C-alpha cells in the first residue's frame, strides 16, 4: 500500500509539472549554424534593428571562424540576419564582417555588443570588438561602432582605439541614458596597460568621453567583473546601472556590487553599496524591463544558491531584501549574457528569459503580481554549451518578441575533426503564452490589458503617411469612458498625447504623425481600467 501511494504521488507530481510547463510553447522558427567545425558560431550574439525598418535583426559572432587545427589562427566573423515577415532558417546573412589575421598581422573579430542608441537617431547601435595585429609583438584592441541603416559593415561610423596590448578582457555593456542628454551610454570593463589595472568606466554616447568609476588598484585580477545598465528603477528620467567585481582582498571571494543612480551632472561619487560579502555570488546585474507594469524598471541584482534575486523598481527600494527569487537560476555561460527580457506574448508586460548552460531555457511571464516561478521551460536541444548566449527581439515582425539561444562550442568533439559548427535556434513568441502560476503564487487579478487589444496602421509609417490609425478591440466597451492615447519614443519620453470620448460605434482613432521623427515608438491606449500598448516605426 505504501508503494502504491508513493507511485500515485509521483504520477500526480508529473501531471502537475506537465500542466505547469506543457500548456505553453515557443516553436522554433529559425535555425542557423557556423560555417565549419570549431568556429564558435554564437559565442557572442545580440539583437537590434540594424537596417531601421522597424523589425529586429539578429547579429551573431563566430569567435573562432577561420580556425583549422594546427594550421591557421582564428580570424572571427560577424553575421547579421535581417528580420522580416519571412524570417526563417533560410534567411541568409545579409551582412558579414570577416577578420583577416594570418598569425603575424591582420585583424581578429572577437565579439558583438548592442550598446543602445549612442548617436541619438532613435535606433540601437552595434559595437564590434576587434584586435588589430601589426606584427608578432605589436597589437591593438579596438571597438568599431556601426549606427545602422547601411547595406554593409565595410566602414564603421566610429572607431575607438584602446591600448597597445592584446586585451582579451574588454567587455562593453549598454547602460541606457544615464545623464539624460538624449544619447545612450555604455559601460566599459577592460585592463589598462602597462599597469594591468582593471577598470570600470562609463563611455558617454555622442561624445565618447570616458569617466572612470573605480579607483586605482581597486578591482582584483579576477576576470569575472561587469558593469550593467538596469533601467530607470526610480523613474526619475535617468537610467541607472551597477558595477560588480572582486575586491583585491586576501580572500578572493570578496564581492562588491555598487548601484549608481543616473543624473544630469554625471556625479557617481556616492553609489549605493548594493552587496559586499565573502560568500559565493555570480557577480553582475541585468535589466528585466517593467515586469509588473507599474512604470518602474525592474532588475536582477545578483545570483546565489537561492536563485536569481529580483528587485522591483520604485521610490523606496529595500536593497537588503529582494522582492522574489527567479528559479531556476539560469543566466548562460558568463557575465549573465543569457538573461534578457521582451514581451513574448504581447500583453504589455515585459517577460524574462534565461538559459541554463547545457540545460535549456526558462520564461517568466510578466504580470501585475509577478513571481519567480517559471511559466515555460524548454529543454536542451542536445548540444554542449546550449544556452551560452541568449538574445530577444521580434525577428519576424508579428508583434511578439522571440528568443534566440546559442550553443557555440563543446568539450567532447576533438579539435582536429568533428561537426560542431556552433548553432543558434530562434523560438517564436505568441499570444498563447499564459501565466501558469496564478493558482500557486498570485491572487487572481486580471491584467489591465486583458480586455483591450490595439492594432496600429500603417506600420511602419512612411513619408506619405500623415496619421497613425489606432483600432481598438474591447470585450467590454463603455461609451462613457474617455480614451487616452499617448505616444512614447524608445527612451520612454512622451512625445504626443490625445484624449477622446469613447464611442461604441467608432473604434478607430487617428493621431497626427507628421511631427514624429524617424525611430521606434510605443503607443499606449488607456480606456477606463483597460490598457494596451503597441509598437510602431516611423521611416521618412
Buried (B, 14 or more C-beta within 10 A) or exposed (E): EEEEEEEEEEEEEEEEEEEBBEEBEBEBBBEBBBBBBBBBBBBBBBBBBBBBBBBBBBBBBBBBBBBEEEEEBBBBBBBBBBBBEEBEEEBEBBBBBBBEBEEEBBBBBBBBBBBBBBBBBBBBBBBBBBBBBEEEEEBBBBBBBBBBBBEEBEEBBBEBEBBEBBBEEBBBBBBBBBBBBBBBBBBBBBBBBEEEBBBBBBBBBBEBEEBBBBEEEBBBEBBBBBBBBBBBBBBEBBBBBBBBBBBBEEEEEBBBBBBBBBBEEBEBEEBBEBBEEEEEBBBBBBBBBBBBBBEBBBBBBBBBEEBBBBBBBBEEBEEEEBBBBBBBBBBBBBBBBBBBBBBBBBBBBBBBBBBBBBBBBBBBBBBBEBBBBBBBBBEBBEBBBBBBBBBBBBBBBBBBBBBBBBBBBBEEBEEEEBEBBBBBBBBBBBEEBBBBBBEEEBEEEEBBBBBBBBBBBEBBBEEEBEBBBBEBEBEEBEEEBEBBBBBBBBBBEEBBEBEBEBEEEEBEBEBEBEEBEBBBBBBBBBBBEBBBBBBBBBBE
